[in-house]
Amino acid sequence: MWHEGEITLFSGETLTGLVKYNLETDNVQIRLGDGVVKSYGARTVESFEFLDAIVRIQRTFFTLPYQKMQGYETPTFFELLTDGKLALLNRETVVVQQVPTYGYMGVGMPFANISVLTDNYYFLVKTEQKVVKFYEKKVEIFALMQDKQAKIENYFIKNSVQLGRRKDLMTLVDFYNAN
């Protein structure tokens, strides 16, 4: 789906038009006012943003170096969810899941494959300029926020934080950054 937005290239050039992000191929396209469509990968795009027409929110993505394989970093698109001393990032992935189906009188395929969009959370630790994958464990949060661990532990208890929920993670990181 195309969304109103802009792309900023590492060259300093900013392009405005209709933006489409393909998370499976990790590239971004822009349709300019004259109808020309250009496609870019993470090696040439510094950032891009668009107003998501489906959920009606502004979404901002940055290219950051990330170690996908042992000892090798590559430019990768990350969505910025909240920013400060510690930033919360996201990468959506499409996962194929099997769900049970029921045919007429038990005849037919017992399962169907459906594609599901899932969130994968990451933290940008600004002091080290390092992107760290988050596996939704409290011990990871406490290690990242160890300078304010007592406040964070109290926040968990008071707010019943669920680490798999985007909103809870965003408010937790905002709380950490504000204190």
TORDOBA-71329 format. One record per residue (C-alpha): residue in one letter; x, y, z. Coordinates in Angstrom, 1 decimal. Example, Ala and Ser with C-alpha at 12.3 -4.5 7.8 and 13.67 -1.06 7.14 Angstrom:
2
+---------+--------+--------+--------+
! residuo !   east !  north !     up !
+---------+--------+--------+--------+
!       a !   12.3 !   -4.5 !    7.8 !
!       s !   13.7 !   -1.1 !    7.1 !
+---------+--------+--------+--------+
REM end
This chain:
179
+---------+--------+--------+--------+
! residuo !   east !  north !     up !
+---------+--------+--------+--------+
!       m !    0.0 !    0.0 !    0.0 !
!       w !    1.2 !    3.5 !   -0.8 !
!       h !    1.4 !    6.2 !    1.9 !
!       e !    2.2 !    9.9 !    1.8 !
!       g !    5.8 !   10.4 !    3.0 !
!       e !    9.4 !   11.1 !    2.3 !
!       i !   12.8 !    9.4 !    2.0 !
!       t !   16.1 !   10.9 !    3.0 !
!       l !   19.1 !    9.5 !    1.3 !
!       f !   22.7 !    9.3 !    2.7 !
!       s !   23.6 !   11.7 !   -0.1 !
!       g !   21.5 !   14.4 !    1.7 !
!       e !   18.7 !   14.4 !   -1.0 !
!       t !   15.1 !   14.2 !    0.3 !
!       l !   12.4 !   12.8 !   -1.9 !
!       t !    8.7 !   13.5 !   -1.2 !
!       g !    5.8 !   11.5 !   -2.6 !
!       l !    4.0 !    8.2 !   -2.1 !
!       v !    6.1 !    5.7 !   -0.1 !
!       k !    5.8 !    1.9 !    0.0 !
!       y !    7.9 !   -0.2 !    2.4 !
!       n !    8.4 !   -3.9 !    1.5 !
!       l !    9.5 !   -5.6 !    4.7 !
!       e !   10.1 !   -8.9 !    3.0 !
!       t !   12.7 !   -7.5 !    0.6 !
!       d !   13.8 !   -4.7 !    3.0 !
!       n !   13.5 !   -2.0 !    0.4 !
!       v !   11.5 !    1.2 !    0.1 !
!       q !    9.9 !    2.7 !   -3.0 !
!       i !    8.7 !    6.2 !   -3.7 !
!       r !    6.3 !    7.4 !   -6.4 !
!       l !    7.2 !   10.9 !   -7.2 !
!       g !    4.8 !   13.6 !   -8.4 !
!       d !    5.6 !   12.9 !  -12.1 !
!       g !    4.7 !    9.2 !  -11.7 !
!       v !    8.3 !    8.0 !  -11.6 !
!       v !    8.8 !    5.1 !   -9.2 !
!       k !   12.3 !    4.7 !   -7.5 !
!       s !   13.4 !    1.9 !   -5.3 !
!       y !   16.1 !    2.0 !   -2.6 !
!       g !   17.7 !   -0.4 !   -0.1 !
!       a !   19.1 !    0.3 !    3.3 !
!       r !   22.6 !    1.0 !    2.0 !
!       t !   21.4 !    4.3 !    0.3 !
!       v !   18.5 !    5.4 !    2.6 !
!       e !   19.3 !    7.2 !    5.9 !
!       s !   15.7 !    7.4 !    6.9 !
!       f !   12.1 !    7.4 !    5.7 !
!       e !    8.7 !    8.3 !    7.1 !
!       f !    5.1 !    8.1 !    6.1 !
!       l !    1.6 !    8.5 !    7.4 !
!       d !    0.3 !    5.0 !    7.6 !
!       a !   -3.1 !    5.2 !    6.0 !
!       i !   -4.3 !    2.0 !    7.7 !
!       v !   -3.6 !    2.8 !   11.3 !
!       r !   -3.4 !    6.6 !   10.9 !
!       i !   -0.1 !    7.1 !   12.6 !
!       q !    3.2 !    8.7 !   11.5 !
!       r !    5.9 !    5.9 !   11.2 !
!       t !    9.6 !    6.7 !   11.1 !
!       f !   12.3 !    4.3 !   10.0 !
!       f !   16.1 !    4.7 !   10.2 !
!       t !   19.0 !    2.7 !    8.8 !
!       l !   21.3 !    1.3 !   11.4 !
!       p !   24.2 !   -1.2 !   11.3 !
!       y !   23.0 !   -4.5 !   12.7 !
!       q !   24.9 !   -7.8 !   13.1 !
!       k !   22.7 !  -10.4 !   11.4 !
!       m !   25.5 !  -12.9 !   11.0 !
!       q !   28.4 !  -13.6 !   13.3 !
!       g !   31.0 !  -10.7 !   13.0 !
!       y !   29.2 !   -9.0 !   10.1 !
!       e !   27.1 !   -5.8 !   10.3 !
!       t !   24.9 !   -4.7 !    7.5 !
!       p !   22.7 !   -1.6 !    7.1 !
!       t !   19.1 !   -2.5 !    8.2 !
!       f !   15.8 !   -0.6 !    8.4 !
!       f !   14.3 !   -0.2 !   11.9 !
!       e !   11.1 !    1.6 !   12.9 !
!       l !   11.6 !    4.0 !   15.7 !
!       l !    8.9 !    3.6 !   18.4 !
!       t !   10.3 !    5.8 !   21.1 !
!       d !   13.5 !    7.7 !   21.5 !
!       g !   15.8 !    9.0 !   24.3 !
!       k !   18.8 !    7.8 !   26.2 !
!       l !   17.5 !    4.3 !   25.2 !
!       a !   15.5 !    3.9 !   22.0 !
!       l !   12.9 !    1.2 !   21.3 !
!       l !   13.0 !   -0.1 !   17.7 !
!       n !   10.9 !   -2.6 !   15.8 !
!       r !   11.2 !   -4.8 !   12.7 !
!       e !    8.0 !   -6.4 !   11.4 !
!       t !    8.3 !   -9.9 !    9.9 !
!       v !    5.8 !  -12.0 !    8.1 !
!       v !    5.4 !  -15.5 !    9.7 !
!       v !    3.4 !  -18.3 !    8.1 !
!       q !    1.3 !  -20.1 !   10.7 !
!       q !   -0.9 !  -23.2 !   10.3 !
!       v !   -4.4 !  -22.9 !   11.6 !
!       p !   -7.0 !  -25.7 !   11.8 !
!       t !   -9.8 !  -25.7 !    9.2 !
!       y !  -12.9 !  -27.7 !    9.1 !
!       g !  -14.3 !  -29.0 !    5.9 !
!       y !  -17.8 !  -30.3 !    5.2 !
!       m !  -18.2 !  -33.6 !    7.2 !
!       g !  -14.5 !  -33.7 !    8.0 !
!       v !  -13.4 !  -33.7 !    4.3 !
!       g !  -10.7 !  -31.4 !    3.2 !
!       m !   -7.4 !  -30.1 !    4.4 !
!       p !   -7.1 !  -30.2 !    8.2 !
!       f !   -4.9 !  -27.1 !    8.3 !
!       a !   -4.4 !  -23.9 !    6.3 !
!       n !   -1.4 !  -21.7 !    6.1 !
!       i !   -1.9 !  -18.0 !    6.8 !
!       s !    0.5 !  -15.1 !    6.9 !
!       v !    0.7 !  -13.2 !   10.2 !
!       l !    2.6 !   -9.9 !   10.8 !
!       t !    4.7 !  -10.1 !   14.0 !
!       d !    6.7 !   -7.5 !   15.8 !
!       n !   10.4 !   -8.0 !   16.7 !
!       y !   11.7 !   -5.5 !   19.2 !
!       y !   15.2 !   -4.1 !   19.5 !
!       f !   16.9 !   -1.5 !   21.6 !
!       l !   19.4 !    1.1 !   20.5 !
!       v !   21.8 !    1.5 !   23.3 !
!       k !   23.1 !    5.0 !   22.6 !
!       t !   26.1 !    5.0 !   24.9 !
!       e !   27.5 !    2.0 !   22.8 !
!       q !   25.8 !    2.9 !   19.5 !
!       k !   24.7 !   -0.7 !   19.4 !
!       v !   21.4 !   -2.4 !   18.3 !
!       v !   20.4 !   -5.2 !   20.6 !
!       k !   17.6 !   -7.7 !   19.9 !
!       f !   15.1 !   -8.0 !   22.7 !
!       y !   13.7 !  -11.5 !   23.6 !
!       e !   10.9 !  -10.2 !   25.9 !
!       k !   12.6 !  -11.2 !   29.2 !
!       k !   12.7 !   -9.1 !   32.4 !
!       v !   16.3 !   -9.9 !   33.0 !
!       e !   17.2 !   -8.2 !   29.7 !
!       i !   15.2 !   -5.1 !   30.6 !
!       f !   16.9 !   -4.9 !   34.0 !
!       a !   20.3 !   -5.3 !   32.4 !
!       l !   19.6 !   -2.5 !   29.9 !
!       m !   18.2 !   -0.2 !   32.6 !
!       q !   20.4 !   -1.2 !   35.5 !
!       d !   21.2 !    2.4 !   36.4 !
!       k !   17.5 !    2.8 !   37.4 !
!       q !   16.7 !   -0.8 !   38.3 !
!       a !   14.8 !    0.0 !   41.5 !
!       k !   12.5 !    2.5 !   39.7 !
!       i !   12.0 !    0.1 !   36.8 !
!       e !   11.1 !   -2.8 !   39.2 !
!       n !    8.5 !   -0.6 !   40.9 !
!       y !    7.2 !    0.5 !   37.6 !
!       f !    6.7 !   -3.2 !   36.6 !
!       i !    4.8 !   -4.0 !   39.7 !
!       k !    2.6 !   -0.8 !   39.6 !
!       n !    1.7 !   -1.1 !   35.9 !
!       s !    1.5 !   -4.8 !   35.3 !
!       v !    3.9 !   -4.6 !   32.4 !
!       q !    3.6 !   -7.3 !   29.7 !
!       l !    6.8 !   -7.3 !   27.7 !
!       g !    5.1 !   -8.7 !   24.5 !
!       r !    2.8 !   -5.7 !   24.2 !
!       r !    4.1 !   -2.7 !   22.1 !
!       k !    2.3 !   -0.1 !   24.2 !
!       d !    3.7 !   -1.5 !   27.5 !
!       l !    7.3 !   -1.5 !   26.1 !
!       m !    6.9 !    2.0 !   24.7 !
!       t !    5.6 !    3.5 !   28.0 !
!       l !    8.3 !    1.6 !   29.9 !
!       v !   11.1 !    3.0 !   27.7 !
!       d !    9.5 !    6.5 !   28.0 !
!       f !    9.4 !    6.2 !   31.8 !
!       y !   13.1 !    5.1 !   31.8 !
!       n !   14.1 !    8.0 !   29.6 !
!       a !   12.2 !   10.6 !   31.7 !
!       n !   13.7 !    9.5 !   35.0 !
+---------+--------+--------+--------+
REM end
